[in-house]
Amino acid sequence: MQFVGNRYDILNYNGEIEVGKLYEARDTYYNNLVYLKLINNVETLSKGFIPDLIDEATVLNQIDSDHISNLLHIDIHCSEYDVYYYIVSEHFRGQTLKSFIYNNILDKITIANIAMKLIKSLEIANRNNLYHGSLNPNNILIDEDQNIKIFDFGMTKANKGVHLRLDKELSYLCPHQLNIDYTDKESDFFSLGIILFEMMFRELPFGNDYNDKEMLKSVDKGVKWSLLYYDEDLEEIIRITKKLLSRDEKYNSAQEVLVELSDIVYKSTQLEDVNEEFEEEEEIEIYTSNHINKKLLMSVATILLVIMLVIGFI
C-alpha cells in the first residue's frame, strides 16, 4: 500500500506500512510534500472520531503557531483487507526529536530552548481549550536550526480524551491516562517531563511496558534520582523535570514552566557574555604586555648600540 486515497504517494515506503507512524508523502494533486499517518479502526477509536477530528483541525488551523502542524486532509482509505483513516499534515523538513536525542549529546541551552518551544505551543493550545494528549519525540520534528513542529494535535481530544495507543507506546502517558483514560493539559506537562528526562539521559524515566497496568506500576515507583549521574550544570533542568513529573508539586500553567526555562537561558546567555568580555580583556592585556616588552627590548638594544659606538670611538 504505497498509494493512499488515490492521491498520496508514500515516499519512504519499504514494503509495509505501520499504523500510527508519520510518513513523508507526495500529494499528487498539488505536487507538494506532506506528512501522512494511517489509523485503523481499533476498539479504542470512538464512533465520532472523524467528525470530531475535523472540528479540532478547524480550530488548530486558526491557531497562529509556527510549532503546531496544520491538518490538511482527513479521509478514509480502503485496502483489499482493511479500512483505514488517514490524516494528512503540512510538511516540515527535519528529523524526529527521538532521532535527534539519540544522535547528539544535548547541552543545557539546547534542552531549554527545545523545551521552551514545546511549552509555548502547549500554552497556545491551552488558551484555545486544546491539549495534545499523546506528546512524544516521535511526533515532534526538529530541523537543523532546532526549529520544531508538533504533529498529532487534536487526535486524542477527538477521541473523547482517550489515547489511541496506536503504536503501543505507553512510556509518555501520565498516571490518569493509564489509570482511567482521562486526558487534560496536565497530561501534556507530564509527557514534557518525560521528554526532558530523555533529552538529558537518553533513556526513559519509567522504562517501557506493553500494558497499562504494568506501565502504571513503573510510574508509581517513581524516578530513582539518586542513582543518576549528571553534570551540575543540568541541575535547574532537573528541578523543572522533577516538578513536571510530580503528582504533588505541580505547575499551574504553561506560563510558569516557560518563565523558569527562560530564566535558565537568560542566565546562561549573560554568563557567556561575561566570559567573552573576560577573554577580550585578557587578549588586550596580553597584547599590551607584549607591546610594552617589545618597546623595552628596542630601547635596551638602542642603548647597547650607543654604548658600543662610544667604546669604538674611544
Secondary structure, DSSP 4 states (H G I P E B T S, - for coil): --EETTTEEETT--S-PPTT-EEEEEETTTTEEEEEEEEE--TTS-TTHHHHHHHHHHHHTTS--TTBPPEEEEEEEE-SS-EEEEEEEE---SEEHHHHHHTS---HHHHHHHHHHHHHHHHHHHHTT---SS--GGGEEE-TT--EEE--TTHHHHTTT----SS---TT--HHHHHH----HHHHHHHHHHHHHHHHHSS-TT---SSHHHHHHHHHH---GGG----GGGHHHHHHHHHHH-SSS--SSHHHHHHHHHHHHHHHHHHHHHHHHHHHHHHHHHHHHHHHHHHHHHHHHHHHHHHHHHHHH-
